[in-house]
Structures are given as C-alpha cells and as structure tokens.
C-alpha cells in the first residue's frame, strides 16, 4: 500500500513523502528551485558538484565516501534538472531501508543528517568554497556543456530549443553555456550559493517505509540551519500559445556528419500540464510520434524509410511538442512533408481504434512503471511540485483512459509549427 502526503516543514520548504514497503532502499532528495536564466544557470548547475566534494566533518570525497559506507553503501548524487522554466538543483540520496538493516539500526536520521551537511555545511577556506574544488568542477562543467555536441540527436533538440525559444527563459539549457560557466569565480559562486539558500523554494522528497512524522522530524532537524528570506523567488513558466512568426522559422547548421538531423518544434496552443485537455495532448503525442506504434514510426520510418528514427516528445510545462528525426541530407523536403502529413492525419481524425488504444496503453503502462522505479517516481513528484499539482500517476492514468478520438483531434488541431532545425553535412 502506498500513501502520499504533502506538507510544508518551514517557510518555502515543502515535503512530499511516499510511504511504501515496495522497495528495499529509501530515496531522499532535496531540490532548490530557481527561475532559469543565462546569468545564473551555470552557477546553479555547478553548485551541487562543488558541495558534493566535501563537508565540514568530511572535507574531501574520500572521507565523505567513508561516511556513506557507514550507511551500508549509501549514496548522495548531484542533480541538475529543468522543469519548464524552473531550474532544480540539489541531491538525491539512496540508502537501505531500516527494515533491511541489521538489528534495530535507524538509518533515515543519519542519512538525512549527512544530506543536510552536504547542502548546508560545505568544506570552506576563508569563509568561501575551496578554490581547487570550484576550479576542478568548473572545468568539468565546461566539458559537459561542450560535450553536448557529440550526441547529435539530443544536440539537435537542444539547438531547436535555443532558437525556437530565444528570448524566453526556456531557451536556456539546464547547464547554462560555456561562456558563463568558464567565468564563474569562487567569490561569485559563494554569493550565488548564499542567495539560493535564502531565496529558493526547496522541494524535499522521501520514498520508503518510514512514517511521515518521522521523516518530517528527521528533515526538519537536518535542515535546521537553512536561512530563509522574507520573500522567496518563486519560479514561473510562461506558456506561449502560438507561433512567434506567421511562417515557421528555419534554422540550419552544417557539420562534418554523415546523417542529417531534422527537428520540428510546435506550440500546443496553450495545452500543457495545467490545462484540462492535458490527457488528450498526451494521447495525441503518443498517437503521432511518442510510441513504437505511432504514425511517425510506422509510416515515416518503417513504411516509407524516410528516417532512421522519428519520434515526438511533449514538454508539458512549456506547451511545446518537438519531433526528432534522423535523415539522409537529400530527404529533407520529403521527410519534413511526410512528418507534417502524419500530423494532418491526426487532425483529420484518421486514427484507428488500435492506434488510440495502443497510445493509451503506452502512456498508462509508463505511469505505472514510474511507480515501480524510485528515481522516476521522485522525478514525477518533483514535476508535480513545481507545477503546484498533487495528481498521482494513478489519477492521471484514469483521465488518460477516458480520452476520445475527438479530443485527440482537437488537441492536434491546436498544434502550430513554429520552428525547424536542420543539421546537415558540410557539402550540402
């Protein structure tokens, strides 16, 4: 039996506790939320990696690892995520559930305390982060940002997002950019750290067998030193209902690649996680390109062989649907036209009963699989918390179950092509 509760532990600090005996380990996470911006994204993304290098009591990774080993092989990992126009940075801790620890060992309080140390009591020198930690992790961050170009499929979506949403906070990557990352100083990062601790809303998450009161007490104690400003900086997300220009914008880039990457970005007409038609939008995405039985996969890829891959994805916080495909350079027009033709099939109601049922089953099975994976469940609830929603995966599944073809057609009818990104070869 799973029981989910939500409560505020202190000003701007919210806890989602999932009480279940389904897992042998507990998952505990802390996420600081901030509006994503070019100026602060890289510094925010760097912070958890610098903090993870050491604490006052465990000033380096060796002693910190030893402290985690005492928790029967626990772990604390940095997390950097983007939910719409909110950047979430922090940590996820995993440790054995008390029910599977020897004797009467109580691990939750110790794990929460160590997590609190990592967040609030870092190893310092002269009242600032250790310069060697900042410099080392800054170089790693620059490398991670630069390495994004190596995975061309995800890079094409990144570039489409940057161009399509230029001027909007959503156009900023969760890691920021190389220039801002390289410019981070020890003093600047410490100042940003202090600002986040005081002004950022904090989302806490627990999944395990412990009761809510015990979890709340452990985390309240662990975060007792957290400073809180009178006014917190609550992130928001702007949903643009339509395309920016009258005609779709085309962005091209040439590289030494053997396969082209074609990405299309659609505005959903305001459809997003907060709208009543959200379940229909989910099913529309699944029918169109979100599953192996979708129109893009079965027609553009399998039947016509115009793409090496073709799929669509929904950005539920921003009201954007994106299509990702890999093509031969010379097939640009054919592939683009057929991708759009399959959307017209959705708009026209050319959806077989098995397509609708397959789309629903895929979404629902994914939601139920989320409940069986602690990491996915934590990410789901972080998204719900950012959105200010309390709907469970089961409740969303029931809404998906009732979606009709007409509702899918209506959702498809609101989609408007806003931008196209094409990565082509150097000689094209």
BELURNOR-V655661 format. One line per field, one symbol per residue. phi: phi as a letter, one per 30 degrees, with the letter a starting at -180 (. if undefined). psi: psi as a letter, one per 20 degrees, with the letter a starting at -180 (. if undefined). A space follows every 50 residues. Layout:
BEGIN
phi: ???
psi: ???
END
This chain:
BEGIN
phi: .cbcbbacdaeicccccccacdcdccbbbbbccbddaedceddeddeddd dddlbedbdbddddddddddchidbbcdbbbbciccccblbbcbaddedc cdicdccedddddddddddcbddbbiibededdddddddddedddddedd cddddddeddddddcejcedddddcibeddddddceddddddddddedcd ecccbbbldddeddddddddddcecddbddbccddbbdcddbddcdcedc bbbcbdbcbdbcbcccdcijdadcdddeeddededdddacbdcdddddcd dddchdbdaaabbccddcibcbccbcbdedcedddeddedddddddddid bdeddddddddddddddddedcbedddddddddddddicbddedddeddd ecdceeddeddddddbdcabbbcbddcc
psi: ppppqpqphrojoqpopooqkhqiqqppqppppqppqhhigggghhghhg hihqrghnirhghhhhhhhiklkrqopqporpnckppoqbqpppqqqhhj qqbkpohgggggghghghgimrprpkjrqphhgggghgggggggghihih nhghhhhghgggghkpiqhhipqhibrgghghiprgghhgghghgghhip qppqppoaiqqghggggghgghkhjoqprhpqnoqrppophrqgrhqppp pqqprmqipqpppppqqjkipahiqhjghhhghgggggjjrijrhgghgh gggikiqhqprqqpnhhilppqppqprqgijggggghhghhhhhhghijm oqhhggghgghggghghhhhijogghhghghgggghikqjprhgghghhh hiprghhgggghhippphqppoorrhj.
END
